[in-house]
Amino acid sequence: MQAIKTAIPDVVILEPKVFGDERGFFYESFNAQRFAELTGCQVDFVQDNHSKSAHGVLRGLHYQIEQAQGKLVRVVAGEVYDVAVDLRRSSPTFGKWVGVHLSADNKRQLWVPAGFAHGFVVLSDSAEFLYKTTDYYAPAHERCLMWNDPAVGVQWPIDFAPQLSAKDQVGRSLAEADLYA
Ligand SMILES: Cc1cn([C@H]2C[C@H](O)[C@@H](COP(=O)(O)OP(=O)(O)O[C@H]3O[C@H](C)C(=O)[C@H](O)[C@H]3O)O2)c(=O)[nH]c1=O
């Protein structure tokens, strides 16, 4: 597993070492010691999530204002464009975003620490999205940052209107959103 830096120092792409042979492939999708070495974070993941979405679905941009979740995300079928937005007021990269293509083919993962809004749009016919979180789901604390706030300016690689849940259709702008310290 190796780490690839992004424009936001705390957000790290992890690229596993894949062992291929005539049977197929093997790779360690998570190793706590290696994760800590590569991210500098000592975390305990408490929940695994798995979602499947059709082409053009955009889930996000979500965060929990209390019980903030760090997320280690990956795609095991298809391809998504995955985005993290820094919502930490005290951060030098407050309001900045990073995006990365995650796919079953590239096997890349993205570490999104607590303090960020997170989401993705599906670029393949469908995508299966797996992720670990550092705190439990807390719906009362869930918030949604609008996916297309010009003040954030995420450059989603789509030329169509994404399919959004009712909740995601009424996301807040950065100016109105609840933020972290
Ligand atoms: C997130 C979550 C949801 N649920 C239930 C609540 C709903 O009945 C159903 C679908 O929830 P929702 O529409 O919020 O799912 P997503 O739109 O995929 O939400 C996720 O979207 C982006 C990608 C994120 O980063 C978050 O992890 C998460 O907010 O699953 C649970 O039971 N536990 C959970 O941890």
The ligand as an SDF file (V2000), in Angstrom:
LIG
                    3D

 35 37  0  0  0  0  0  0  0  0999 V2000
  -25.4380    6.4880    5.9320 C   0  0  0  0  0  0  0  0  0  0  0  0
  -26.3650    5.5000    6.5670 C   0  0  0  0  0  0  0  0  0  0  0  0
  -27.6690    5.3490    6.1310 C   0  0  0  0  0  0  0  0  0  0  0  0
  -28.4920    4.4380    6.7390 N   0  0  0  0  0  0  0  0  0  0  0  0
  -29.8520    4.2990    6.2150 C   0  0  0  0  0  0  0  0  0  0  0  0
  -30.6840    5.5740    6.2610 C   0  0  0  0  0  0  0  0  0  0  0  0
  -31.5630    5.4660    5.0420 C   0  0  0  0  0  0  0  0  0  0  0  0
  -32.7600    4.7650    5.3490 O   0  0  0  0  0  0  0  0  0  0  0  0
  -30.7560    4.6240    4.0480 C   0  0  0  0  0  0  0  0  0  0  0  0
  -30.0810    5.4520    2.9750 C   0  0  0  0  0  0  0  0  0  0  0  0
  -29.4060    6.5070    3.6260 O   0  0  0  0  0  0  0  0  0  0  0  0
  -28.8310    7.7080    2.7810 P   0  0  0  0  0  0  0  0  0  0  0  0
  -29.7900    8.0770    1.6940 O   0  0  0  0  0  0  0  0  0  0  0  0
  -28.4000    8.7830    3.7490 O   0  0  0  0  0  0  0  0  0  0  0  0
  -27.5380    7.0320    2.1160 O   0  0  0  0  0  0  0  0  0  0  0  0
  -26.3980    7.8080    1.3230 P   0  0  0  0  0  0  0  0  0  0  0  0
  -26.9940    8.9030    0.4830 O   0  0  0  0  0  0  0  0  0  0  0  0
  -25.5790    6.7730    0.6770 O   0  0  0  0  0  0  0  0  0  0  0  0
  -25.5390    8.4930    2.4740 O   0  0  0  0  0  0  0  0  0  0  0  0
  -24.1280    8.4040    2.4880 C   0  0  0  0  0  0  0  0  0  0  0  0
  -23.6920    9.2200    1.4440 O   0  0  0  0  0  0  0  0  0  0  0  0
  -22.3670    9.6860    1.4440 C   0  0  0  0  0  0  0  0  0  0  0  0
  -21.5960    8.9710    0.3710 C   0  0  0  0  0  0  0  0  0  0  0  0
  -21.6370    9.6500    2.7110 C   0  0  0  0  0  0  0  0  0  0  0  0
  -20.4530    9.9780    2.7540 O   0  0  0  0  0  0  0  0  0  0  0  0
  -22.2880    9.2080    3.9500 C   0  0  0  0  0  0  0  0  0  0  0  0
  -21.5810    8.0820    4.4230 O   0  0  0  0  0  0  0  0  0  0  0  0
  -23.7130    8.8670    3.8680 C   0  0  0  0  0  0  0  0  0  0  0  0
  -24.4440   10.0320    4.2190 O   0  0  0  0  0  0  0  0  0  0  0  0
  -29.7560    3.9590    4.8390 O   0  0  0  0  0  0  0  0  0  0  0  0
  -28.0760    3.6510    7.7870 C   0  0  0  0  0  0  0  0  0  0  0  0
  -28.8390    2.8300    8.3160 O   0  0  0  0  0  0  0  0  0  0  0  0
  -26.7800    3.8050    8.2440 N   0  0  0  0  0  0  0  0  0  0  0  0
  -25.9150    4.6930    7.6740 C   0  0  0  0  0  0  0  0  0  0  0  0
  -24.7370    4.7740    8.1200 O   0  0  0  0  0  0  0  0  0  0  0  0
  1  2  1  0
  2  3  2  0
  2 34  1  0
  3  4  1  0
  4  5  1  0
  4 31  1  0
  5  6  1  0
  5 30  1  0
  6  7  1  0
  7  8  1  0
  7  9  1  0
  9 10  1  0
  9 30  1  0
 10 11  1  0
 11 12  1  0
 12 13  2  0
 12 14  1  0
 12 15  1  0
 15 16  1  0
 16 17  2  0
 16 18  1  0
 16 19  1  0
 19 20  1  0
 20 21  1  0
 20 28  1  0
 21 22  1  0
 22 23  1  0
 22 24  1  0
 24 25  2  0
 24 26  1  0
 26 27  1  0
 26 28  1  0
 28 29  1  0
 31 32  2  0
 31 33  1  0
 33 34  1  0
 34 35  2  0
M  END
$$$$
